């Protein structure tokens, strides 16, 4: 095989590859022999069919099969011999493939960049920590008590107020006509919590049991029901009962109602749960800070094919968000060219981080074990009680789904590996600061602030499937 480099520009390479006719003929003869050993042709025993007859009957089909196999094997061997790593499937253009002649084709390939990670021990990171205090525990216990409160019908004739539960019958109309789902009987509604149609609760607050009220509600223009959006709804309401909340005391009985032996045991459980939640938030901030540091410290050329795929995925999300008026306010004022420039930068950051994380993981033999995957599948299965077996079966039969499960695990392992070497300083902060959405400052893999529209699309590129871990999993933190 003869390989000649004809062009080298950045990460792009072009080669002319020539495979001797003798090699192609040898593969053709071997394949025809395999067919002849099993095929049944009248007048001949299996394995005794003349080669000329096999070539006449199956030659054209086998030549196509041999061509595909020869090209795949030869370009892989050519790149291996040159010490080159493709970023995606190369493009092949056949120049010559005539019977008895050499096979010649052009190979157009984009390479993976050379990535030299910085000295991770020089990185300085901050881990924001929040101590679980008595106030947080007491607030949580109070919310638990509130969630278990009961309502009892009042004996007097006082008017309803926020915090009460009212039992009502109502019939709703739009344009004088009753609409589906607009009527209810014995409907229980807690006042002051905003759990029903906007403005409905406020208009029946202050009514007494046995009273009636005409309630007018204006539906928003973006209401999902086309028949109601932007319309004015009229409800004839009858208040049948007013119920008052009975307080639940934070005591051992509350603890027992929540599966604990005593109030102290419940407090310990709350402390542990809050500590776990704070720890997850703390790790998210630390990880985002690390990715920021890594992004700033590395600058290498990116394969255009992977970058274009990432940008296209993000841009589709941006356009979908724009169509449903879901863009951030600062994006709404931008022109399409300005948006494309911004999200191209986001795509670049994501790809760079993904390639870097993959390189660090591979060069340090960081792998995702079957035990890791089993634990992740178990977590997913707990979200669908009663269907655990189906969840496991789904992942085992869908390689792409398994890759979706594997990518964030791999990334977390690489992040932990880097953090172990970095200098990490603990900084005590408040839960308000820790709970603040990190997207308000920077988005881990690209400062992406598209409302509900961050790119999480998969790439069909084989290289991208293994390299693009830095965007997707970071978005889940």
Secondary structure, 3 states (H helix, E strand, C coil): CEEEEEEEECCEEEEEEEECHHHHHHHHHHHHHHHHCCCCECCECCCCCCHHHHHHHHHHHHHHHHHHHHHHHHHHHHHHHHCCCECCCCEEEEEECCCCCCEEEEEEEEECCCCCCCCHHHCEEEEEECCCCHHHHHHHHHHHHHHCCEEEECCCCCCCCCCCEEEEEEEEEECCEEEEEEEEEEEEEECCCCCCCCCHHHHHCCCCCCCEEEEEEECCCCCCCCCCCCCEEEEEEEEEEEEEEECCCCCHHHHHHCCCCCHHHHHHHHHHHHHHHHHHHHHHHHHHHHHHHHHHHCCCCCCHHHHHHHHHHHHHHHHHHHHCCCCCHHHHCCCHHHHHHHHHHHHHHHHHHHHHHHHHHHHCCCCCCHHHHHHHHHHHHHCCCCCHHHHHHHHHHCHHHHHHHHHHHHHHHHHHHHHHHCEEEEEECCHHHHHCCHHHCCCCCCCCCCCCCCCCCCCCCHHHHHHCCCCHHHHCC
